[in-house]
Amino acid sequence: MWETAHTVCIPNGKMAFPFGSMHDVSDLKQANEALRESQQRLDLALDAGGCGMWDFNPTKFSDTHYNDRWFTMLGYEPDELPHTAQTWLSLLHPDDYERVQRKLQDHVEGKGDYIAEFRLKAKGGDYRWIRSLGKVVAWDRNGTAERMIGIHIDITHQKETEKALEKAHKELEQRVEERTHDLVQSKKQLEEINTALRVLLKQRQEDKTQLEDKVLSNVKDLVAPYLEKLKDTSLDANQKVYVGILESNLLDIISPFSHRLSMKHLHLTPTQIQIANLVKDGKTTKEIGQLMHSSPRTVECHRRNIRRRLGINNTKSNLRAYLLSIE
């Protein structure tokens, strides 16, 4: 397609050659058509992705354009609000205003990318969380930004999910803290109970020891002396048998705890104590007899009496081992 330039006429009425030139405008129209198609594809892509688009001049807020999705994601009809940067500022949450403005200004001054998250007021009065990404794409001859393009993405659902997760995390931490506190308290209570039980067991053992001491003391001090005196009196055969049975039964009663007493508390005779000490030292019957100028038979008799006093007569207990265990 050609476009004709200006022509001039000569006096004889004939048309002269044009002083202009013929221009081919086909390329320009094709370029405009391609640009229009590209814009349509961009609008479709942004709409499919749920993105709102904005295009504005940072130095001239009135020179601003929003696509339809920019409005509809906030509940407004397309073009319901003016296409000015002031519209965006009026919808911006007051708590986000200063932070976002500083982020935008830094990018315009070349100090970093522009990626910001903020809240915009929707038509219903609630606020929607928006993630905004933009970039300066044109500068004037002085290097001042004169065109910036970007998109809006609604991330309200993501923010609500993050908030719910954060709440759940805090609740979980609180439950763990409470549970830990309960466990610490339970542990403390168990320790207190264990301490009380140890005290009670210790007291019980002390009470048992006192009872054993009292029984042994009573038998040795209040019963045994009179049995010995009774045995030295004139008793008939039956009476001697009864006294022997009585003495044997008393020894059986005190034998379970008689090992706690020293030999002197068992009312051993001085000779028996001497022999017992030699047995503890590992001396044999023959060696003891030689040291004490006694016959082995006499020593054996004393050993049997010592075993009877200890309550281990007619048992397989080793006399030396038993004597070593006595306090």
Buried (B, 14 or more C-beta within 10 A) or exposed (E): EEEEEEEEEEEEEEEEEEEEEEEEEEEEEEEEEEEEEEEEEEBEEBBEEEBBBBBBBBEEBEBBEBBBBBBBBBBBEEEEBEBBBEBBEEBBBEEBEEEBEEBBEEBBEEEEEBEBBBBBBBBEEEBBBBBBBBEBEEEEEEEEBBBBBBBBBBBBEEBEEEEEEEEEEEEEEEEEEEEEEEEEEEEEEEEEEEEEEEEEEEEEEEEEEEEBBEBBEEBBEEBBEEBEEBEEEEEEEEEEEEBEEEBEEBBEBBBEBBBBBEBEBBBBEEBBBBBBEBBBEEBEBEBBBEEBEBEBEBBEEBBEBBBBBBBBBEEEBEBBEBBEEBE
